[in-house]
């Protein structure tokens, strides 16, 4: 699985003594971060514990330029931003199963006591809302009935993407040259 890589986030958090830029974050000033956010350089960004964090298009391009597949975990409202970019993403939504099956799954994993029923209900409700609002952006939905089975299905989907022809929006074909140029910027 070395061909897959997540993106390194930009952050305004101060660098710790044992950290260096690019591992585990790109450390930037608040002003530079806000300028990048305003100019649309992030797929998504937000605040956590009074510091800003963001996934930049530039970092995704760096991963792709290195010949890797960039794997992202995004909030659903960020998917249209990514989907309407020049990056041509394949969007896989991992959906939770029913509330009862989710409870059983957590029990099997031994984390039943750590997760409250209200939290499980929220997971199911948020996933349903995400599918209703953003489902038309999903290329594939995998229902997580069982972690091992879902992982196997995910690997199968990825293998097919890498080895079989795929349908893509015609606008992507028209913009292939511009994508190639943008990847090298």
VMD Tcl script that builds the backbone (N, CA, C; Angstrom):
set m [mol new atoms 555]
animate dup $m
set s [atomselect $m all]
$s set {name element resname resid chain x y z} {
  {N N UNK 1 A 0.814 -1.205 0.000}
  {CA C UNK 1 A 0.000 0.000 0.000}
  {C C UNK 1 A 0.854 1.264 0.000}
  {N N UNK 2 A 2.103 1.165 -0.375}
  {CA C UNK 2 A 2.986 2.326 -0.387}
  {C C UNK 2 A 2.657 3.312 -1.495}
  {N N UNK 3 A 1.784 2.920 -2.425}
  {CA C UNK 3 A 1.434 3.847 -3.496}
  {C C UNK 3 A 0.360 4.830 -3.058}
  {N N UNK 4 A -0.177 4.640 -1.851}
  {CA C UNK 4 A -1.215 5.525 -1.330}
  {C C UNK 4 A -0.627 6.401 -0.237}
  {N N UNK 5 A -1.081 7.635 -0.231}
  {CA C UNK 5 A -0.574 8.547 0.783}
  {C C UNK 5 A -1.608 9.619 1.064}
  {N N UNK 6 A -1.715 9.997 2.316}
  {CA C UNK 6 A -2.555 11.123 2.689}
  {C C UNK 6 A -1.807 12.413 2.426}
  {N N UNK 7 A -2.504 13.509 2.564}
  {CA C UNK 7 A -1.847 14.796 2.371}
  {C C UNK 7 A -1.363 15.329 3.712}
  {N N UNK 8 A -0.335 16.137 3.667}
  {CA C UNK 8 A 0.168 16.809 4.864}
  {C C UNK 8 A -0.588 18.122 4.985}
  {N N UNK 9 A -1.158 18.366 6.148}
  {CA C UNK 9 A -1.966 19.564 6.356}
  {C C UNK 9 A -1.108 20.789 6.619}
  {N N UNK 10 A -1.613 21.946 6.210}
  {CA C UNK 10 A -1.051 23.226 6.629}
  {C C UNK 10 A -1.654 23.553 7.985}
  {N N UNK 11 A -0.890 24.183 8.862}
  {CA C UNK 11 A -1.427 24.584 10.161}
  {C C UNK 11 A -0.766 25.862 10.663}
  {N N UNK 12 A -1.519 26.569 11.481}
  {CA C UNK 12 A -0.981 27.757 12.155}
  {C C UNK 12 A -0.488 27.396 13.556}
  {N N UNK 13 A -0.587 26.129 13.923}
  {CA C UNK 13 A -0.110 25.688 15.236}
  {C C UNK 13 A 1.404 25.866 15.311}
  {N N UNK 14 A 1.911 26.298 16.457}
  {CA C UNK 14 A 3.366 26.431 16.574}
  {C C UNK 14 A 4.061 25.071 16.433}
  {N N UNK 15 A 5.210 25.101 15.813}
  {CA C UNK 15 A 6.004 23.891 15.632}
  {C C UNK 15 A 6.595 23.479 16.981}
  {N N UNK 16 A 6.498 22.205 17.304}
  {CA C UNK 16 A 7.088 21.665 18.529}
  {C C UNK 16 A 8.577 21.404 18.282}
  {N N UNK 17 A 9.387 21.344 19.342}
  {CA C UNK 17 A 10.838 21.154 19.166}
  {C C UNK 17 A 11.220 19.915 18.355}
  {N N UNK 18 A 10.443 18.835 18.461}
  {CA C UNK 18 A 10.781 17.598 17.747}
  {C C UNK 18 A 10.180 17.520 16.345}
  {N N UNK 19 A 9.543 18.590 15.881}
  {CA C UNK 19 A 8.899 18.591 14.566}
  {C C UNK 19 A 9.714 19.406 13.569}
  {N N UNK 20 A 9.529 19.068 12.293}
  {CA C UNK 20 A 10.126 19.881 11.239}
  {C C UNK 20 A 9.049 20.142 10.195}
  {N N UNK 21 A 9.234 21.171 9.412}
  {CA C UNK 21 A 8.236 21.542 8.416}
  {C C UNK 21 A 8.034 20.392 7.431}
  {N N UNK 22 A 6.791 20.020 7.224}
  {CA C UNK 22 A 6.460 18.915 6.334}
  {C C UNK 22 A 6.296 17.588 7.052}
  {N N UNK 23 A 6.642 17.543 8.337}
  {CA C UNK 23 A 6.489 16.328 9.145}
  {C C UNK 23 A 6.068 16.751 10.542}
  {N N UNK 24 A 4.882 16.629 10.976}
  {CA C UNK 24 A 3.716 16.077 10.308}
  {C C UNK 24 A 2.858 17.133 9.620}
  {N N UNK 25 A 3.250 18.397 9.704}
  {CA C UNK 25 A 2.476 19.501 9.125}
  {C C UNK 25 A 3.408 20.453 8.385}
  {N N UNK 26 A 2.785 21.310 7.547}
  {CA C UNK 26 A 3.474 22.489 7.033}
  {C C UNK 26 A 3.063 23.623 7.960}
  {N N UNK 27 A 4.022 24.223 8.621}
  {CA C UNK 27 A 3.740 25.275 9.591}
  {C C UNK 27 A 3.790 26.625 8.890}
  {N N UNK 28 A 2.680 27.360 8.972}
  {CA C UNK 28 A 2.575 28.651 8.289}
  {C C UNK 28 A 2.020 29.686 9.258}
  {N N UNK 29 A 2.227 30.944 8.920}
  {CA C UNK 29 A 1.679 32.017 9.753}
  {C C UNK 29 A 0.168 32.091 9.565}
  {N N UNK 30 A -0.498 32.684 10.535}
  {CA C UNK 30 A -1.950 32.831 10.443}
  {C C UNK 30 A -2.313 33.696 9.242}
  {N N UNK 31 A -1.536 34.749 9.000}
  {CA C UNK 31 A -1.814 35.636 7.870}
  {C C UNK 31 A -1.685 34.883 6.543}
  {N N UNK 32 A -0.607 34.110 6.387}
  {CA C UNK 32 A -0.413 33.348 5.144}
  {C C UNK 32 A -1.532 32.323 4.961}
  {N N UNK 33 A -1.921 31.670 6.051}
  {CA C UNK 33 A -2.998 30.682 5.981}
  {C C UNK 33 A -4.291 31.344 5.534}
  {N N UNK 34 A -4.627 32.470 6.152}
  {CA C UNK 34 A -5.874 33.163 5.818}
  {C C UNK 34 A -5.869 33.656 4.373}
  {N N UNK 35 A -4.715 34.113 3.892}
  {CA C UNK 35 A -4.614 34.536 2.490}
  {C C UNK 35 A -4.848 33.346 1.553}
  {N N UNK 36 A -4.257 32.202 1.896}
  {CA C UNK 36 A -4.453 30.996 1.082}
  {C C UNK 36 A -5.911 30.546 1.106}
  {N N UNK 37 A -6.539 30.621 2.278}
  {CA C UNK 37 A -7.953 30.233 2.392}
  {C C UNK 37 A -8.825 31.158 1.558}
  {N N UNK 38 A -8.562 32.452 1.633}
  {CA C UNK 38 A -9.344 33.433 0.879}
  {C C UNK 38 A -9.180 33.239 -0.624}
  {N N UNK 39 A -7.990 32.853 -1.051}
  {CA C UNK 39 A -7.751 32.687 -2.489}
  {C C UNK 39 A -8.120 31.285 -2.997}
  {N N UNK 40 A -8.745 30.455 -2.148}
  {CA C UNK 40 A -9.242 29.154 -2.600}
  {C C UNK 40 A -8.187 28.084 -2.761}
  {N N UNK 41 A -7.113 28.152 -1.989}
  {CA C UNK 41 A -6.044 27.167 -2.124}
  {C C UNK 41 A -6.267 25.898 -1.304}
  {N N UNK 42 A -7.375 25.863 -0.541}
  {CA C UNK 42 A -7.661 24.691 0.278}
  {C C UNK 42 A -8.910 23.965 -0.208}
  {N N UNK 43 A -8.854 22.642 -0.181}
  {CA C UNK 43 A -10.043 21.829 -0.419}
  {C C UNK 43 A -10.974 22.025 0.769}
  {N N UNK 44 A -10.399 21.970 1.966}
  {CA C UNK 44 A -11.156 22.264 3.180}
  {C C UNK 44 A -10.196 22.773 4.239}
  {N N UNK 45 A -10.760 23.536 5.146}
  {CA C UNK 45 A -9.969 24.024 6.264}
  {C C UNK 45 A -10.903 24.330 7.421}
  {N N UNK 46 A -10.318 24.386 8.605}
  {CA C UNK 46 A -11.122 24.666 9.786}
  {C C UNK 46 A -10.238 24.982 10.967}
  {N N UNK 47 A -10.887 25.239 12.084}
  {CA C UNK 47 A -10.175 25.600 13.308}
  {C C UNK 47 A -10.329 24.487 14.333}
  {N N UNK 48 A -9.228 24.175 15.000}
  {CA C UNK 48 A -9.227 23.192 16.072}
  {C C UNK 48 A -8.308 23.706 17.169}
  {N N UNK 49 A -8.843 23.834 18.371}
  {CA C UNK 49 A -8.104 24.339 19.527}
  {C C UNK 49 A -7.367 25.644 19.201}
  {N N UNK 50 A -8.095 26.554 18.585}
  {CA C UNK 50 A -7.638 27.913 18.266}
  {C C UNK 50 A -6.535 27.977 17.207}
  {N N UNK 51 A -6.321 26.882 16.495}
  {CA C UNK 51 A -5.346 26.869 15.400}
  {C C UNK 51 A -6.053 26.438 14.125}
  {N N UNK 52 A -5.586 26.950 12.992}
  {CA C UNK 52 A -6.178 26.626 11.698}
  {C C UNK 52 A -5.445 25.446 11.067}
  {N N UNK 53 A -6.206 24.570 10.405}
  {CA C UNK 53 A -5.668 23.413 9.701}
  {C C UNK 53 A -6.343 23.346 8.344}
  {N N UNK 54 A -5.596 22.973 7.314}
  {CA C UNK 54 A -6.198 22.892 5.998}
  {C C UNK 54 A -5.507 21.901 5.076}
  {N N UNK 55 A -6.299 21.334 4.177}
  {CA C UNK 55 A -5.809 20.437 3.132}
  {C C UNK 55 A -5.700 21.251 1.853}
  {N N UNK 56 A -4.483 21.457 1.380}
  {CA C UNK 56 A -4.288 22.321 0.208}
  {C C UNK 56 A -4.281 21.526 -1.095}
  {N N UNK 57 A -4.761 22.187 -2.135}
  {CA C UNK 57 A -4.686 21.599 -3.471}
  {C C UNK 57 A -3.226 21.349 -3.845}
  {N N UNK 58 A -2.339 22.254 -3.443}
  {CA C UNK 58 A -0.920 22.110 -3.759}
  {C C UNK 58 A -0.324 20.838 -3.193}
  {N N UNK 59 A -0.683 20.502 -1.959}
  {CA C UNK 59 A -0.173 19.275 -1.344}
  {C C UNK 59 A -0.724 18.043 -2.049}
  {N N UNK 60 A -1.982 18.071 -2.435}
  {CA C UNK 60 A -2.557 16.938 -3.177}
  {C C UNK 60 A -1.791 16.760 -4.487}
  {N N UNK 61 A -1.496 17.854 -5.163}
  {CA C UNK 61 A -0.728 17.785 -6.418}
  {C C UNK 61 A 0.679 17.230 -6.180}
  {N N UNK 62 A 1.307 17.600 -5.056}
  {CA C UNK 62 A 2.648 17.071 -4.749}
  {C C UNK 62 A 2.607 15.549 -4.594}
  {N N UNK 63 A 1.586 15.047 -3.919}
  {CA C UNK 63 A 1.443 13.596 -3.756}
  {C C UNK 63 A 1.295 12.936 -5.128}
  {N N UNK 64 A 0.454 13.498 -5.982}
  {CA C UNK 64 A 0.227 12.949 -7.324}
  {C C UNK 64 A 1.504 13.016 -8.161}
  {N N UNK 65 A 2.227 14.127 -8.073}
  {CA C UNK 65 A 3.476 14.271 -8.834}
  {C C UNK 65 A 4.504 13.215 -8.446}
  {N N UNK 66 A 4.430 12.737 -7.219}
  {CA C UNK 66 A 5.357 11.700 -6.758}
  {C C UNK 66 A 4.896 10.301 -7.162}
  {N N UNK 67 A 3.836 10.246 -7.981}
  {CA C UNK 67 A 3.355 8.969 -8.481}
  {C C UNK 67 A 2.502 8.189 -7.496}
  {N N UNK 68 A 1.979 8.867 -6.509}
  {CA C UNK 68 A 1.152 8.216 -5.493}
  {C C UNK 68 A -0.313 8.596 -5.667}
  {N N UNK 69 A -1.182 7.793 -5.119}
  {CA C UNK 69 A -2.605 8.105 -5.066}
  {C C UNK 69 A -2.862 8.792 -3.739}
  {N N UNK 70 A -3.415 9.984 -3.790}
  {CA C UNK 70 A -3.688 10.751 -2.579}
  {C C UNK 70 A -5.039 10.325 -2.007}
  {N N UNK 71 A -5.028 9.859 -0.772}
  {CA C UNK 71 A -6.244 9.424 -0.089}
  {C C UNK 71 A -6.615 10.490 0.932}
  {N N UNK 72 A -7.843 10.979 0.837}
  {CA C UNK 72 A -8.306 12.044 1.722}
  {C C UNK 72 A -9.535 11.600 2.497}
  {N N UNK 73 A -9.652 12.078 3.701}
  {CA C UNK 73 A -10.870 11.924 4.494}
  {C C UNK 73 A -11.421 13.325 4.667}
  {N N UNK 74 A -12.505 13.615 3.958}
  {CA C UNK 74 A -13.048 14.974 3.940}
  {C C UNK 74 A -14.417 15.034 4.593}
  {N N UNK 75 A -14.755 16.217 5.046}
  {CA C UNK 75 A -16.126 16.469 5.470}
  {C C UNK 75 A -16.973 16.485 4.201}
  {N N UNK 76 A -18.200 15.989 4.282}
  {CA C UNK 76 A -19.029 15.904 3.069}
  {C C UNK 76 A -19.163 17.223 2.311}
  {N N UNK 77 A -19.265 18.342 3.016}
  {CA C UNK 77 A -19.447 19.624 2.331}
  {C C UNK 77 A -18.206 20.052 1.541}
  {N N UNK 78 A -17.076 19.391 1.753}
  {CA C UNK 78 A -15.860 19.701 0.994}
  {C C UNK 78 A -15.777 18.923 -0.314}
  {N N UNK 79 A -16.573 17.884 -0.450}
  {CA C UNK 79 A -16.503 17.040 -1.644}
  {C C UNK 79 A -16.811 17.813 -2.924}
  {N N UNK 80 A -17.829 18.694 -2.956}
  {CA C UNK 80 A -18.052 19.455 -4.197}
  {C C UNK 80 A -16.853 20.321 -4.586}
  {N N UNK 81 A -16.155 20.863 -3.610}
  {CA C UNK 81 A -14.973 21.684 -3.899}
  {C C UNK 81 A -13.927 20.832 -4.608}
  {N N UNK 82 A -13.672 19.643 -4.074}
  {CA C UNK 82 A -12.701 18.745 -4.686}
  {C C UNK 82 A -13.196 18.241 -6.034}
  {N N UNK 83 A -14.455 17.847 -6.095}
  {CA C UNK 83 A -15.016 17.269 -7.316}
  {C C UNK 83 A -15.015 18.273 -8.468}
  {N N UNK 84 A -15.210 19.541 -8.159}
  {CA C UNK 84 A -15.251 20.570 -9.198}
  {C C UNK 84 A -13.883 21.168 -9.493}
  {N N UNK 85 A -12.840 20.576 -8.943}
  {CA C UNK 85 A -11.479 21.037 -9.219}
  {C C UNK 85 A -10.937 20.301 -10.443}
  {N N UNK 86 A -9.702 20.588 -10.778}
  {CA C UNK 86 A -9.056 19.929 -11.914}
  {C C UNK 86 A -8.388 18.606 -11.527}
  {N N UNK 87 A -8.590 18.127 -10.314}
  {CA C UNK 87 A -7.889 16.936 -9.834}
  {C C UNK 87 A -8.532 15.611 -10.242}
  {N N UNK 88 A -9.757 15.636 -10.725}
  {CA C UNK 88 A -10.447 14.437 -11.195}
  {C C UNK 88 A -10.492 13.328 -10.142}
  {N N UNK 89 A -11.077 13.589 -8.989}
  {CA C UNK 89 A -11.077 12.589 -7.916}
  {C C UNK 89 A -12.071 11.459 -8.154}
  {N N UNK 90 A -11.815 10.352 -7.525}
  {CA C UNK 90 A -12.775 9.254 -7.438}
  {C C UNK 90 A -13.223 9.250 -5.986}
  {N N UNK 91 A -14.499 9.473 -5.753}
  {CA C UNK 91 A -15.012 9.657 -4.396}
  {C C UNK 91 A -15.696 8.378 -3.914}
  {N N UNK 92 A -15.164 7.824 -2.834}
  {CA C UNK 92 A -15.738 6.633 -2.212}
  {C C UNK 92 A -16.284 7.039 -0.849}
  {N N UNK 93 A -17.557 6.763 -0.644}
  {CA C UNK 93 A -18.205 7.073 0.633}
  {C C UNK 93 A -18.350 5.780 1.419}
  {N N UNK 94 A -17.789 5.751 2.620}
  {CA C UNK 94 A -17.929 4.596 3.500}
  {C C UNK 94 A -19.109 4.882 4.421}
  {N N UNK 95 A -20.207 4.191 4.185}
  {CA C UNK 95 A -21.445 4.441 4.930}
  {C C UNK 95 A -21.580 3.466 6.095}
  {N N UNK 96 A -22.087 3.954 7.217}
  {CA C UNK 96 A -22.340 3.027 8.320}
  {C C UNK 96 A -23.553 2.162 7.997}
  {N N UNK 97 A -23.611 1.046 8.637}
  {CA C UNK 97 A -24.753 0.164 8.479}
  {C C UNK 97 A -25.892 0.669 9.372}
  {N N UNK 98 A -26.899 -0.128 9.587}
  {CA C UNK 98 A -28.012 0.265 10.459}
  {C C UNK 98 A -27.511 0.453 11.890}
  {N N UNK 99 A -28.291 1.132 12.686}
  {CA C UNK 99 A -27.918 1.387 14.073}
  {C C UNK 99 A -27.664 0.079 14.821}
  {N N UNK 100 A -28.533 -0.898 14.637}
  {CA C UNK 100 A -28.375 -2.178 15.343}
  {C C UNK 100 A -27.088 -2.891 14.929}
  {N N UNK 101 A -26.813 -2.921 13.641}
  {CA C UNK 101 A -25.581 -3.583 13.170}
  {C C UNK 101 A -24.347 -2.803 13.608}
  {N N UNK 102 A -24.462 -1.484 13.671}
  {CA C UNK 102 A -23.351 -0.656 14.137}
  {C C UNK 102 A -23.046 -0.972 15.602}
  {N N UNK 103 A -24.079 -1.117 16.414}
  {CA C UNK 103 A -23.897 -1.489 17.829}
  {C C UNK 103 A -23.199 -2.842 17.937}
  {N N UNK 104 A -23.669 -3.823 17.151}
  {CA C UNK 104 A -23.073 -5.162 17.188}
  {C C UNK 104 A -21.616 -5.118 16.744}
  {N N UNK 105 A -21.329 -4.326 15.737}
  {CA C UNK 105 A -19.960 -4.194 15.245}
  {C C UNK 105 A -19.050 -3.624 16.328}
  {N N UNK 106 A -19.521 -2.607 17.019}
  {CA C UNK 106 A -18.724 -2.000 18.095}
  {C C UNK 106 A -18.513 -2.992 19.234}
  {N N UNK 107 A -19.530 -3.809 19.528}
  {CA C UNK 107 A -19.397 -4.828 20.572}
  {C C UNK 107 A -18.335 -5.852 20.184}
  {N N UNK 108 A -18.367 -6.293 18.909}
  {CA C UNK 108 A -17.371 -7.267 18.432}
  {C C UNK 108 A -15.961 -6.695 18.499}
  {N N UNK 109 A -15.844 -5.392 18.261}
  {CA C UNK 109 A -14.529 -4.753 18.291}
  {C C UNK 109 A -14.087 -4.439 19.718}
  {N N UNK 110 A -14.970 -4.679 20.685}
  {CA C UNK 110 A -14.612 -4.457 22.078}
  {C C UNK 110 A -14.637 -3.008 22.510}
  {N N UNK 111 A -15.343 -2.158 21.769}
  {CA C UNK 111 A -15.388 -0.737 22.131}
  {C C UNK 111 A -16.804 -0.293 22.460}
  {N N UNK 112 A -17.628 -1.245 22.872}
  {CA C UNK 112 A -19.026 -0.950 23.164}
  {C C UNK 112 A -19.184 0.075 24.275}
  {N N UNK 113 A -18.420 -0.051 25.349}
  {CA C UNK 113 A -18.570 0.853 26.483}
  {C C UNK 113 A -18.097 2.263 26.208}
  {N N UNK 114 A -17.241 2.429 25.225}
  {CA C UNK 114 A -16.676 3.748 24.929}
  {C C UNK 114 A -17.552 4.590 24.013}
  {N N UNK 115 A -18.525 3.973 23.363}
  {CA C UNK 115 A -19.365 4.690 22.409}
  {C C UNK 115 A -20.812 4.663 22.899}
  {N N UNK 116 A -21.364 5.833 23.078}
  {CA C UNK 116 A -22.749 5.939 23.545}
  {C C UNK 116 A -23.712 5.768 22.371}
  {N N UNK 117 A -24.926 5.313 22.696}
  {CA C UNK 117 A -25.926 5.094 21.652}
  {C C UNK 117 A -26.242 6.387 20.910}
  {N N UNK 118 A -26.259 7.516 21.622}
  {CA C UNK 118 A -26.512 8.803 20.966}
  {C C UNK 118 A -25.448 9.109 19.914}
  {N N UNK 119 A -24.191 8.734 20.207}
  {CA C UNK 119 A -23.110 8.952 19.242}
  {C C UNK 119 A -23.309 8.080 18.006}
  {N N UNK 120 A -23.733 6.839 18.223}
  {CA C UNK 120 A -23.986 5.942 17.095}
  {C C UNK 120 A -25.149 6.448 16.250}
  {N N UNK 121 A -26.197 6.928 16.917}
  {CA C UNK 121 A -27.335 7.498 16.188}
  {C C UNK 121 A -26.890 8.702 15.366}
  {N N UNK 122 A -26.013 9.518 15.937}
  {CA C UNK 122 A -25.511 10.698 15.220}
  {C C UNK 122 A -24.707 10.288 13.992}
  {N N UNK 123 A -23.908 9.227 14.108}
  {CA C UNK 123 A -23.122 8.734 12.971}
  {C C UNK 123 A -24.048 8.327 11.829}
  {N N UNK 124 A -25.079 7.556 12.162}
  {CA C UNK 124 A -26.025 7.087 11.143}
  {C C UNK 124 A -26.777 8.265 10.526}
  {N N UNK 125 A -27.225 9.207 11.360}
  {CA C UNK 125 A -27.981 10.365 10.858}
  {C C UNK 125 A -27.109 11.258 9.975}
  {N N UNK 126 A -25.854 11.492 10.389}
  {CA C UNK 126 A -24.954 12.330 9.588}
  {C C UNK 126 A -24.640 11.673 8.251}
  {N N UNK 127 A -24.468 10.368 8.255}
  {CA C UNK 127 A -24.191 9.657 7.001}
  {C C UNK 127 A -25.384 9.740 6.060}
  {N N UNK 128 A -26.580 9.583 6.610}
  {CA C UNK 128 A -27.790 9.675 5.781}
  {C C UNK 128 A -27.908 11.074 5.182}
  {N N UNK 129 A -27.652 12.085 5.993}
  {CA C UNK 129 A -27.705 13.474 5.520}
  {C C UNK 129 A -26.651 13.709 4.428}
  {N N UNK 130 A -25.448 13.164 4.636}
  {CA C UNK 130 A -24.379 13.315 3.639}
  {C C UNK 130 A -24.778 12.671 2.318}
  {N N UNK 131 A -25.368 11.486 2.379}
  {CA C UNK 131 A -25.799 10.816 1.143}
  {C C UNK 131 A -26.902 11.585 0.441}
  {N N UNK 132 A -27.831 12.140 1.215}
  {CA C UNK 132 A -28.918 12.913 0.612}
  {C C UNK 132 A -28.402 14.186 -0.049}
  {N N UNK 133 A -27.487 14.885 0.610}
  {CA C UNK 133 A -27.014 16.170 0.093}
  {C C UNK 133 A -25.898 16.041 -0.934}
  {N N UNK 134 A -25.042 15.039 -0.774}
  {CA C UNK 134 A -23.843 14.967 -1.609}
  {C C UNK 134 A -23.683 13.642 -2.353}
  {N N UNK 135 A -24.683 12.771 -2.255}
  {CA C UNK 135 A -24.589 11.454 -2.880}
  {C C UNK 135 A -24.323 11.487 -4.374}
  {N N UNK 136 A -24.765 12.540 -5.041}
  {CA C UNK 136 A -24.532 12.631 -6.488}
  {C C UNK 136 A -23.053 12.868 -6.818}
  {N N UNK 137 A -22.231 13.173 -5.816}
  {CA C UNK 137 A -20.787 13.314 -6.020}
  {C C UNK 137 A -20.042 12.004 -5.766}
  {N N UNK 138 A -20.716 11.003 -5.208}
  {CA C UNK 138 A -20.060 9.752 -4.855}
  {C C UNK 138 A -19.960 8.848 -6.080}
  {N N UNK 139 A -18.766 8.330 -6.324}
  {CA C UNK 139 A -18.576 7.354 -7.393}
  {C C UNK 139 A -18.894 5.946 -6.903}
  {N N UNK 140 A -18.710 5.725 -5.625}
  {CA C UNK 140 A -18.944 4.402 -5.041}
  {C C UNK 140 A -19.340 4.585 -3.580}
  {N N UNK 141 A -20.306 3.790 -3.146}
  {CA C UNK 141 A -20.697 3.750 -1.736}
  {C C UNK 141 A -20.425 2.341 -1.229}
  {N N UNK 142 A -19.667 2.250 -0.163}
  {CA C UNK 142 A -19.404 0.966 0.487}
  {C C UNK 142 A -20.073 1.016 1.851}
  {N N UNK 143 A -21.006 0.103 2.075}
  {CA C UNK 143 A -21.668 0.035 3.379}
  {C C UNK 143 A -20.805 -0.832 4.291}
  {N N UNK 144 A -20.422 -0.279 5.417}
  {CA C UNK 144 A -19.492 -0.932 6.332}
  {C C UNK 144 A -20.217 -1.914 7.262}
  {N N UNK 145 A -20.660 -3.038 6.690}
  {CA C UNK 145 A -21.295 -4.085 7.498}
  {C C UNK 145 A -20.269 -4.750 8.407}
  {N N UNK 146 A -19.079 -4.937 7.862}
  {CA C UNK 146 A -18.007 -5.635 8.560}
  {C C UNK 146 A -16.696 -4.993 8.109}
  {N N UNK 147 A -15.830 -4.664 9.046}
  {CA C UNK 147 A -14.608 -3.936 8.721}
  {C C UNK 147 A -13.736 -4.680 7.709}
  {N N UNK 148 A -13.516 -5.969 7.930}
  {CA C UNK 148 A -12.676 -6.739 7.003}
  {C C UNK 148 A -13.293 -6.810 5.610}
  {N N UNK 149 A -14.604 -7.058 5.557}
  {CA C UNK 149 A -15.289 -7.148 4.267}
  {C C UNK 149 A -15.249 -5.794 3.558}
  {N N UNK 150 A -15.439 -4.716 4.300}
  {CA C UNK 150 A -15.422 -3.372 3.706}
  {C C UNK 150 A -14.033 -3.029 3.181}
  {N N UNK 151 A -13.002 -3.398 3.937}
  {CA C UNK 151 A -11.631 -3.155 3.493}
  {C C UNK 151 A -11.338 -3.949 2.221}
  {N N UNK 152 A -11.792 -5.198 2.183}
  {CA C UNK 152 A -11.613 -6.025 0.984}
  {C C UNK 152 A -12.311 -5.378 -0.215}
  {N N UNK 153 A -13.537 -4.909 -0.006}
  {CA C UNK 153 A -14.280 -4.263 -1.091}
  {C C UNK 153 A -13.576 -2.987 -1.551}
  {N N UNK 154 A -13.051 -2.229 -0.612}
  {CA C UNK 154 A -12.315 -1.009 -0.955}
  {C C UNK 154 A -11.089 -1.339 -1.803}
  {N N UNK 155 A -10.339 -2.350 -1.408}
  {CA C UNK 155 A -9.161 -2.745 -2.184}
  {C C UNK 155 A -9.552 -3.227 -3.574}
  {N N UNK 156 A -10.676 -3.928 -3.685}
  {CA C UNK 156 A -11.168 -4.395 -4.980}
  {C C UNK 156 A -11.530 -3.212 -5.877}
  {N N UNK 157 A -12.220 -2.230 -5.322}
  {CA C UNK 157 A -12.580 -1.025 -6.084}
  {C C UNK 157 A -11.315 -0.323 -6.569}
  {N N UNK 158 A -10.344 -0.177 -5.693}
  {CA C UNK 158 A -9.095 0.492 -6.066}
  {C C UNK 158 A -8.371 -0.290 -7.158}
  {N N UNK 159 A -8.339 -1.616 -7.030}
  {CA C UNK 159 A -7.697 -2.446 -8.061}
  {C C UNK 159 A -8.374 -2.244 -9.412}
  {N N UNK 160 A -9.708 -2.216 -9.412}
  {CA C UNK 160 A -10.439 -2.001 -10.670}
  {C C UNK 160 A -10.138 -0.626 -11.253}
  {N N UNK 161 A -10.032 0.363 -10.402}
  {CA C UNK 161 A -9.705 1.711 -10.881}
  {C C UNK 161 A -8.348 1.740 -11.568}
  {N N UNK 162 A -7.423 0.969 -11.026}
  {CA C UNK 162 A -6.065 0.962 -11.563}
  {C C UNK 162 A -5.907 0.078 -12.789}
  {N N UNK 163 A -6.826 -0.883 -12.979}
  {CA C UNK 163 A -6.611 -1.861 -14.046}
  {C C UNK 163 A -7.683 -1.890 -15.135}
  {N N UNK 164 A -8.808 -1.213 -14.922}
  {CA C UNK 164 A -9.888 -1.249 -15.907}
  {C C UNK 164 A -10.239 0.162 -16.364}
  {N N UNK 165 A -10.707 0.293 -17.608}
  {CA C UNK 165 A -11.151 1.615 -18.075}
  {C C UNK 165 A -12.315 2.115 -17.214}
  {N N UNK 166 A -12.388 3.421 -17.036}
  {CA C UNK 166 A -13.433 4.028 -16.209}
  {C C UNK 166 A -14.153 5.116 -16.984}
  {N N UNK 167 A -15.417 5.314 -16.659}
  {CA C UNK 167 A -16.177 6.435 -17.195}
  {C C UNK 167 A -15.739 7.680 -16.444}
  {N N UNK 168 A -15.568 8.775 -17.174}
  {CA C UNK 168 A -15.272 10.064 -16.542}
  {C C UNK 168 A -16.109 11.134 -17.228}
  {N N UNK 169 A -16.408 12.212 -16.535}
  {CA C UNK 169 A -17.147 13.304 -17.176}
  {C C UNK 169 A -16.372 13.838 -18.385}
  {N N UNK 170 A -17.079 14.155 -19.453}
  {CA C UNK 170 A -16.418 14.619 -20.681}
  {C C UNK 170 A -15.614 15.891 -20.451}
  {N N UNK 171 A -16.031 16.723 -19.528}
  {CA C UNK 171 A -15.290 17.952 -19.259}
  {C C UNK 171 A -13.873 17.647 -18.763}
  {N N UNK 172 A -13.703 16.501 -18.092}
  {CA C UNK 172 A -12.371 16.127 -17.637}
  {C C UNK 172 A -11.459 15.844 -18.823}
  {N N UNK 173 A -12.004 15.248 -19.885}
  {CA C UNK 173 A -11.188 14.955 -21.058}
  {C C UNK 173 A -10.747 16.235 -21.744}
  {N N UNK 174 A -11.625 17.222 -21.755}
  {CA C UNK 174 A -11.295 18.507 -22.366}
  {C C UNK 174 A -10.255 19.255 -21.559}
  {N N UNK 175 A -10.214 18.971 -20.255}
  {CA C UNK 175 A -9.296 19.720 -19.403}
  {C C UNK 175 A -8.036 18.936 -19.063}
  {N N UNK 176 A -7.822 17.777 -19.690}
  {CA C UNK 176 A -6.660 16.955 -19.377}
  {C C UNK 176 A -5.359 17.716 -19.555}
  {N N UNK 177 A -5.245 18.486 -20.621}
  {CA C UNK 177 A -4.017 19.247 -20.824}
  {C C UNK 177 A -3.816 20.279 -19.734}
  {N N UNK 178 A -4.891 20.948 -19.322}
  {CA C UNK 178 A -4.741 21.948 -18.269}
  {C C UNK 178 A -4.406 21.285 -16.940}
  {N N UNK 179 A -4.924 20.073 -16.701}
  {CA C UNK 179 A -4.592 19.357 -15.473}
  {C C UNK 179 A -3.118 19.015 -15.467}
  {N N UNK 180 A -2.645 18.478 -16.579}
  {CA C UNK 180 A -1.236 18.137 -16.668}
  {C C UNK 180 A -0.371 19.359 -16.413}
  {N N UNK 181 A -0.757 20.483 -16.983}
  {CA C UNK 181 A -0.002 21.714 -16.754}
  {C C UNK 181 A -0.076 22.149 -15.298}
  {N N UNK 182 A -1.261 22.053 -14.677}
  {CA C UNK 182 A -1.416 22.460 -13.283}
  {C C UNK 182 A -0.636 21.567 -12.331}
  {N N UNK 183 A -0.525 20.285 -12.647}
  {CA C UNK 183 A 0.221 19.380 -11.785}
  {C C UNK 183 A 1.699 19.736 -11.759}
  {N N UNK 184 A 2.170 20.352 -12.807}
  {CA C UNK 184 A 3.591 20.689 -12.882}
  {C C UNK 184 A 3.885 22.102 -12.417}
  {N N UNK 185 A 2.886 22.769 -11.855}
  {CA C UNK 185 A 3.111 24.134 -11.354}
  {C C UNK 185 A 3.558 24.103 -9.919}
}
mol reanalyze $m
mol bondsrecalc $m
mol representation Tube
mol addrep $m
